Amino acid sequence: MHTSHAPGQGPSDPSLATTPWRRGVAAADRLLGWLTEVPAALLVLLEILVLLAGVVSRYALHRPLTWSDELAAMMFLWLAMLGSVIALRRSAHMRMTALVDMASPETRAFLDLLATVAAGTFLLLIGHGAFEFAIEEAIVTTPSLEISNAWRAAALPCGIVLMGLSALLKLAEVTDWRRLLAALAVVATAVAVLWVMRPLFQSLGNVNLLIFFVFIVAALVLSGVPIAFAFGLATFGYIALATSKPTIVIVGRMDEGMAHLVLLAVPLFVFLGVVLELSGMAKAMVRFLASLLGHVRGGLSYVLVGGMYLVSGISGSKAADMAALAPVLFPEMRKRGMPEGEMVALLAATGAQTETIPPSIVLITIGSVTGISIAALFAGGLVPALVLAVLLCFVVWWRNRKVALTGMVRASWGEIGHTLLVALPALALPFIIRAAVVEGIATATEVSTIGIAYAILAGALLYRQLDWRKLWPALVDTAALSGAILLIIGTATGMAWALTQSGFSRQLAQAMTQLPGGTAGFLAVSILAFVVLGSVLEGIPAIVVFGPLLFPIAKQFGVHDVHYSMVVVLAMGIGLFAPPFGVGYYAACAISRVSPSVGMRPILGYLLALLVGTVVVAAVPALSIGFAK
């Protein structure tokens, strides 16, 4: 994650407060921070309390709160938008800086300015549509609370206006006006040229998909424009210039992408990870794990692979799974000298590896749109993920086989027993969370609140290390990180909708029926296609679009439904977590607080292992259907 300000940027920089103008900009920025950080932190806290109250009322008192999910969903959109404002103010939105980092300081400063101007341009373009969307939603009445849905939808225009204000403050503090004018001129020229070419675009048909969603997205991402805004600009350009559809649909699709209540697990598990760290539970777990595997080369990397396998699916969100585990292991991995790029690469790879482990939202989606038994899908998902885990562990072993073990001493059984006893309350947490879901005590979204309550009580009463003063900054950080992730998901959903409306999905399905090579050729092309689709569409949108089209074709080739499901999900997982376009990769970077550029090279080996594992699963149907018949 790129979080540094460009030279001469950062309203909070004391050196800027030397003139009335600078002091005014700094004061306005502080006011914006107060107006966004306080309500965002309170929203995180309220989400925890509302969902926890829903669990207690339904399970303990047998009196369900019918309005709790509705209120949580309403607050969630406000949390996502305010978090996005905080992330923009902190320069914490996901950026690909691999090329930017190689440029000269002057060029980097220009590209940072260009990124801010591009983000502001997108906000300006969709601002009117966001207000229209909120006005249209005013006539909708929510079923449980019986209030206007405008209370929820207003989060979009308010968030966009506040993000626009943050972008303006960043530009207002620039000391080099020539550089600023150059950045403005580049963006204005690009917009003007594209607008003049509008008649040409409208005559090109689906060639526009290549222009907008490959070339323009790549140019924006590689130049350092935040991922969310790059996706948004490309989608807006395609709809406005190459179609006759109103651009307000982008706002509606962003709302749809960020509206899934299961995504609420992201900020809650992010906060749970912080509480685990502050309470001392994370240290206790790491000490125990280190006592078991600390003397082994790459020991904590094996723990990360196995840990993701065990906790995957608890939250229903892969980003939340990573957020639940990374804060526990990464501090100790850093202390042991593991490069940050290697850590984030392995975290992203384990995210792809565990896509088929139940309860998987993607598998549930497949069952819902294709009619395949969800129980069969759940039974079939465990072994394919294990195959990929073994291959990832092989890469870990290969990369660490020559690492010196100086100072690494095997722990005694007594020491292992002591650390186990201390860590037992912490180690029990994953089992408590999974049991709560399996027994129906809480949903995948609600269960994180049980974990938070348990961790706070254990930290305060058992470990007695909880620093209450650090919880407020943790709430603000949680909001910012969640906003950065959710804005990407929102704009990516808009891009997915644009692709489906183009008719591209049906053309692809028709082409695949005519492939040479029979079943093997169909599976090979399916793997390649879903790697690409996973990087652009994510799992659920891609399945909703292509599942009803491709699963009947798979059946014609004699491929078992469950087998094909595993191949498709694993391939999409690779795309989802593969840079430079995979949203999951940037989510892993955000959770790890690591720049995306440092993980680019280390992840290649892991992606190759995942691809080999997917080919093995495709070639051996018994791995998928052996337990699913």
N, C-alpha and C positions, 0 to 999 in steps of 0.2 A: 504494500500500500504506500502510495506516495503522499506524504503529509507535509513536506517542507514548503515554505513560502518561497516565491521567486525573489531574487534580489530587489530590494526596494519595496517589497510587498509585506503585508501583515499589519493590519491596523493597530494591533496591540504592541507593536514595536515601539519602545520608549523613544528611540532616536527620531521617530517621525513627528513626535509631539513638540516641534520647535517653532511652529507658526500657528496663528489662529486657525488656518485652514486644516492643518494636520491635527491640531487638538480637537477641532470639531469633528473630523472624520473618526478619530479615536473614540471620542465620546459617543458618537452615533453607533459605532461598532459595539461598544460596551452595552449600550441600551438594547441593541438587537440581540446580543448574547443573553441578557437578562430576560428579554421577552420570549425567547425560545427555549433556553435551557431549563428555566424553572418549570414551565408547564410540561415540557417533555419528560423531565425527571418525575414529576408528579403523575404523569400518565402511566409511566412504567410501573410505579408503585400501585396506582389504582387498578391497573390490569391484573397485577398479582392478587390484590385483595378481592376483586370481583370474581375472578375465576376460582380462587380458593374458597370463597364463600359459596359459590355454586356447587363445588364438590362436597363441602360439609353439609350444606342444606339438602342436597339430593341423597347422599349416601348415609349420613348420620341421622338427619332429622326426617328423611323420607318426604321432604317437601321441596321439590325442585323449584329453583328460581327461573321461571320461564323467560325472564328478560335479561339474564346474565350474559348469554352469548351475544345477544343483539347489542347490548351496551358495550361489551368488550370489542365487538367488530367496529362500532362507531368510534370508540376511542382509538382503536388501532390505526385507522387511516390518519387521524390527527398525529399520532405518534410517529408514523412513517414520514409524514410531510415535515413536521417540526424537526425530526431527526435528520432529514435531508438538508434542511437549512443549517443546522449545526455542523453537519459534515462539510458543507460548502464553505461555511465561515472558517472552518479549521483546515481547509484544503485537504480533507480526508476522504473525498470520493475516489473510487478506484480509477487508477490511470495506468496505462502501459507506458513505462518510461524507459524501455530498453534502448531505443534510439535517442531519446531526449538526453539520457545520461551520458551518451557518447559525444554530444555536441559541445561546442565552446560555451563558456559562461554567458556570453552575450546572446548566443542563439538559444540557450536554455531559458534565459529570461524572456526572450521574445515568445518562445513556444508556451511558456507559462501564461503570459498575457493572452496569447491567442486562445488558449484553452478556456480562460475566464470569459473572453469575448464570445467564444462559440457557445459556452454554457448559457450566457446571458441571451444570446440570440434565440436559442431554443425556447427559453422561458418566455421571451417576448412573443414568439410565434404562437405558442399554445395558450398564452394568458387569456385571450378573449374566449377561446373555446372552453377553458376551465370555468370561467364565469357563466357561460351559457349552460354548461353541463350542470352546475350547481343550481341554476334557476329552474332547469327542467326537472331536477330531482325534487324540487320543493313541493310538487303536487303529489308525490309518493308519500304515503303514510306507513310507518314501520308497524309490523303486525303486533309486537308485544308492548313496546313502549307507547305506541300510538302517537308518535310525534312526526313532524315532517323530516323526510330524509335529507333535506337541505342542511340540517345540523351536522350530518356526516359528510355530505358532498362538499360543503364549504371548505373543508380541509384542503382540497386541491387548489382552488384559486388563492387561498390565504398562504399556503405553502409556496406556491409559485411566486407570488408577490414578494414574500420575505426572502426567498432565494434570489430573486432579481435584485432586491435591495442590497443583499450581501455582495452580489457580483459588482454592483455599482460602487459600493464602498471599497472593494478591492481595486477597482479602476481609479477611484478618486484619490487614492494614496500614492499612485505611481509618480515617481520623480522624473522619469525620462518620457516627456510628452511625445517626442518623435517616435519612440518605440510603440507607445500606445496608439498613436495615429496610424502607424504602419499596420498594427494588428487589426484595428478597426477597418482599415482600407482592404486588407486581405479578405476578411470575412464579407464585407459589403460587396466586393468585386465577385467573390464566389457566388453569393446569393443572386446578384444581378445576372451573371453569366448563365446560371442554371435557369433563372426565370425566362431569359430570352430564348433558351433552348426548349422551352415547354412544348411548343408544337412538334418538335422533333421527338421528344420523349413519348408523346401521346401516339406516335406512329410506330414505335419500336416494339410494342407488346411486351413479352416477358423478358426481352433483352434488358429491360429496365431493372429486373431483379439482380442481374449481374452488376449493372452500373451502380445502383444504390446500396445493395446489401452486401456486396463484395468489395468493389473498388472504393466507394465513398466511405463505408464503414472502416475499411482497412486504413485509408488515408487519415481519417480522424483519430482512430485509436493509436496508430503508430506515431502521430504527431503529438500525442500526449493529452488529447481531449478526454475528459472523464468518460468511462465506458457508458454510463447511463445516458449522458448527453449525446454521445456519438450514435448510439442506437436510436435515440429520439430524433435527432436531426435527419438521419437517413430515412427513417420511417415517414417523418413529416414531408421531406422532399419527395419521396415516392408518391405519397397520396396526393399532395398538392400539385405536382407537376406531371405525373404520369397517369393519373386516374381522374375520374369525375366525382369521386366521393368527397364528402365534406370532411375537413380536417378535425372537426370536433370528435370524430370517432376515435382519434388517438387518445384523447383524454378519457373517454369511456373505457377503452381497452387498458389504459394504465390503471384506472380504478379497479377494473376486473382483476388485473394481475396482482394488485396489492390487497385485494379484498378477501382472499382465501384465509379463513380464520386459522387454518393449520399453520400459516406463516407466523402467527403470533407466538408460536413456540420459539422462533428465532430470538427475539429480544429477551424472552424469559429464560431460555437456556444460556444466552450470553451472560445475563445477570447471575444465573446459577453458577456459572464458571467463575465469575468474580467472587461470589460469596464463598465458594469452595476454597479459593486462594486466600481470602481474608480470614476465614475461620480457622485455618491451620489444617483442615481436612485434606487439602491437596498435598501439602507437605508430608502428611502421614502416609497417604497412598503412595507417593513417589518414593519415600524411604523404604516402604515394604517392597515395592516393585524393583527398586534398585538393589535391595538386599538379595533378591532372587536372581536378577539378571545383570546386575551392575558389573560383574566381572567378565561378562561375555562381550565380545566385540559387537557394537551396534545393538546392545541389549535393549535400550529404551525405544529403539526403532521397532523391534519386534513387539514390544509392549503396545506401541501405537497401532500397529496392524491388528493385533489381537483385540485391543481395546475397542477399536472402531467396529470390529466384527461383533463384539458383545453388546455394545450400546446402540448399534445402528438400529434405526426404526423406532426407538423409544419416543422420539418427538414427532415423527412423520415428516421431518424436514432435514435434509442432509446438511444444510448449513448449521442447523441447531445441533445435530449430532457432533459436528466438528467443534462447535462452540462449547459443548459440554466436556470434551476430552482435551482439547489443545491447552487450555489454561492449566491443566493438571500436570502435563508432561513437559511442555515447552520450556518453562524456567529451568528445570534441571537439565534438559538437553542442551540449553545454551551454556550452562555452567560447565558442562562436559566438553564444550568446544565444538559442538555440531554446528555446521554452517546453517544460517537461516534459510538459505535457498534450498538446502537439502530437507530441512524440516517441513517447509511449506509444500514442497514437491511431494513428499511422502504423505502429508495430510490430504492433499488434493487427490492423490492416487487412491488412498484408502476410501475416500468419499465415493469414487467411481467403483471401487471393488465391492462395496457393500450395498449397491443399489437394489439387489434382488433379495435382500434379507427382510423377512417379515417382522413387523407389519409395515409394508412398503406402500406408500400412497400411489406410486406409479403402477404397482401390481394391482392395487384395488381399482385404479382407473382402467387398466386393461380389461379386468373382469367386467367392469360396468359397461364398457363400450363394445365388447366382443362377445359377452355371454359366457366366457370361460369361468370355470369354478374358481373362486378366489381361494378356497381351501387348497385346491390342487396347485395353484400358483404359489401359495405360501410354502407348501411342502416341497415344491420344486426349486425354490430359490436359495436354499441353504448350501447345497453342495457346489453350485457354480461359483458362489462368492468365496467358498473355501478354496477352490482351485486357484482363483486369482490371488487369494491371500498367500498361498504357498509360493506362487511365482514372485510376488512382491518381496517375500522374505528371502527368496533366492537372490534378488537384486541387492537387498540390504546386506546379505552375507558377502556377496561379491565385492561390494563397495567398501566393506569394513574388514576384509580378510587380512589386510596388511597394517591395520591401525594398531599402533603401539598400546599395550595394556599397562603401561607404567603407572603405578599407584593404584591399579584396580585389584583389590584384594577380595577373595571369596569370603562372604560373610559366614559366620558360624551358625549352627542350627539354633543356638540360644539367641543370637542377635535376630535371626529371621523370626523366631517365635515372638520376641519382644515387639518387633516392628509390626508383626501381624496383629498382635493384641491391641496395640495403639491404633492401628489402621482399621480395625473391624467396623467401627461405626461409619467410617467413610466408605469402606468396601461394600457395606450393606446397601448404600444408596442406589446403585444401578439395579439391584434386585428388588428394592422397594418400589422403584419407579416402574420397572417392568411388571411387577405383580399388580400394581395399581391399574395398569392398562389391561392386563389379561383378565383380571377379576371384575373389570367393569366399574371400578371405583371412580376412575377419572378417564377422560378422553386423552388422546395424544397431545392435545394442546394444553389441557388443564394440568397434566401430570407434572409439568415443570414447577408449578407452584407448590406442590407437595414437596418436591426436592428442595426448593428454596426455603420453605418453612423448616424442614428437617435440618438443613445445613445451618441455618441461623441458630436453631435451638442447640444443635450439637456443638457449634462453635462457641456459643455463649456459656453452655453448662458443662460440657465435657472437655473441650480443648482450651477454652477460656483465652482465645487469642483474637477474638473478633474485635476489630477496631471500628466502632460505630461511626467515627468521623469520616471514614473513607467510603461509606455507603452512598452518600449523596453524589460525590464525583463519579462513583461507579454507575449510578443511575443515569447521569448525563452521558457518560461514555457509552453506555448501553444504547441509549436513544440515538446517538450519532452513528454508531456502527450499524444499528438496525436500519436507519434511514438510508445509509449508503448502499446496503444490500437490497433493500426493498425497492428503491428507485430503479436500480438495474432490472429487477424482476418486472417492474411496471412497464418500463420502456421496451424490454424484450418481449413482453406480451403483446404490445402494440405492433412490434415487428412481425411476430408470429401471425397475428391476424392479417396483416397486409400480405404476407406470403400465401396464406390460405385463400384469400379473396382473389388472388391472381389466377387461380386455377392450376398452379404449379403442382399441387399434390396429386390431382387426378392425372395429369400428364405423366408424372413420375410412375404412378401405379400402372398405367397402361404400358409404359415402356418396359417395366420389369416383367410383364407377362411374356415378352418376346425375347428374353435373355437366352443366350446359348449356355450350355453346360448343365442343363437340368437343375436338380435340387442343389447341387454344390454351387453352381453359378448363381442361383437365386439367393442362397445364404450369403455368399461372398459379397454380392452387390448390396444385399440388405445391411450387412455389417458396415460397409463403406458409406452407404446412404445415411444410416442412422447415426454414425459418428458425426457426419456433417450436420444432420438435422438436430442432433443433441446439442451441438455447439451454438446453434441459432435459436432453436425453438424451446429448449429445455424438454424435460421428460413428459410432463402432463399435456401441454399443447400439442406436441408431436404425436403422442399416442391418440389423442382425441381426433386429430386430423387424419392420420395415416392408418390407425388401427383398423377401422371398418373397411378400408380399401385393401390393405395388404394381407390381413389374416386370411381372408377367403382365398387369395392367390397362393399363400403358403400351403393351405389345405389342398389345393389343386396339385401342388408339387409333392404332396405326401408328407409334409412336415407337421409334426405334432404341435398342437396349439401351445402347450406349456413349454415345449422345447423352443419354439419360435419366440415366445414371450421372453425367455431368458436371454436369447441371443440379441433380441432387439433392445432390451433394457440395458444389458452390459455395453452394447455398442453406443447407445445414447449416453451412458455414464461416461464413457471415454471422451465423447465430444463435449459433454457438459463441463468436464474438468480439464480440458485440454486448451492451453493458450494458443493463439491470442484472442479467441472469441468466446471460449467457454466461460459462462457466468459463474459456474461453481469454482473455477480456479481463482477468480477474483474474490469470491466469498471466502475461500480458504486464506487468501492473502490478507483480507480485511480482518478476519478472526485472529490470524497470527500476528497482525500489525507488521507485516513485511512487505517491501516493495515487490510488485509482480515481476519486475525485471530479474531479480536475483534467483527466482525459481525456474526460469525458462530452460536453462540447460540441464539442471538436475532432474527435471521431470521427464525428460525424453526417455531415459532408461525405464522408468516406471510405466510410462505409456506403452512402450514396446512390450513390457511384460503383460500389461492388461490386454493388449491386442492379441498376443499369443494365447493368453488364457481364454479369451472370447472365441478364438478359432478352435481351441480344444473343445470348449463347450458345444460349439456348433457342430463339430465333427463327431462327437460322442453323445448322442441323444440320451443315453442312460443316465448321464450326470444330471440331467434336468427332470426326466420323467421316471427315474428309478423309484422315487418315493411319492410320485404324484399320480400313479395309476389308480 
